[in-house]
């Protein structure tokens, strides 16, 4: 077994680890509103979402093609250098996913991955190593438009449904909306699989091209599709309870009509983006849709302080992950070869273990994910990433 093959193996394992974190980090995008309204029990919701994520991963490879060929310029870099860029980018994405999960912040796994790749590419070969047209046109522009479009569609949908069903008795109406939510949440989970699992497929494809196992024109190998589908499904089943709680209880108090409108809007937008090969952030779409339900409901309370903290997290996701990706590339490059990759992999494992152990101090799980939100415990002045954020979020999650 050559050193180059071991590096490829580590990169593939790291990619699947990112896929796993993507699964539990983004479970709330599909299931937070259904859990919040009681349409689905928490464990049933994550199980259903995991199965449909698995199925959705096999339905399309358009997004995978965008990731594989639309971020790093394959004509500029290849071989071991490209493998190192992919590896460092993945580490940047994983660490940002874990940090935001620990704080219960629904940030974008997609942008964490792209940020890590761009940062590693810049550190390795400079600005010419990044496909800027692809990054701007298929990453940044959709990131700006997606939450706005989702909020507008969801707002109109919420207002329309409430107006149309006004004559129906409230209890009967809510029961019907909850039944509808099972269908829309399922569709949203399927859509998530068609979009997010593809991103890891694209990264593994990049690594295989760098190793020389395949060419840039090769069809996506089945084993790549299968392992990515299983990894994201397992992560989804684990349940990202902290983020589910923030989306389901922290932003807007979700009622069944709002939940149905949010899920329908999100599913339609994500499926459309998958069809056109746009690696859209499901987090941005889902959050925009939930916010839109509050705007479309007369008298609803929208917690703008929490929405503002989410927006700050979104803004810093790309540069933060890029910085981590660049630093990881620098460490691996400085040590050199297989040893450098193993050193960075060891750092990743150590930091992941630290954050997991830290999360156990204020656990959030299926038993307390729908507990009432006490906004007084999360002061508006808290900024994501500070000690005050950890304390505030921990207090909210710990007092059940």
Secondary structure as UniProt FT lines:
FT   HELIX           3..37
FT   HELIX           42..56
FT   TURN            57..58
FT   HELIX           62..70
FT   TURN            74..76
FT   HELIX           79..102
FT   TURN            103..104
FT   HELIX           109..125
FT   HELIX           127..129
FT   HELIX           132..135
FT   HELIX           136..140
FT   HELIX           141..164
FT   TURN            165..167
FT   HELIX           170..211
FT   TURN            216..217
FT   HELIX           222..238
FT   HELIX           241..245
FT   HELIX           246..250
FT   HELIX           256..275
FT   TURN            276..277
FT   HELIX           282..295
FT   TURN            298..299
FT   HELIX           304..335
FT   HELIX           337..359
FT   HELIX           360..362
FT   TURN            366..370
FT   HELIX           375..377
FT   TURN            380..381
FT   TURN            384..385
FT   HELIX           387..398
//
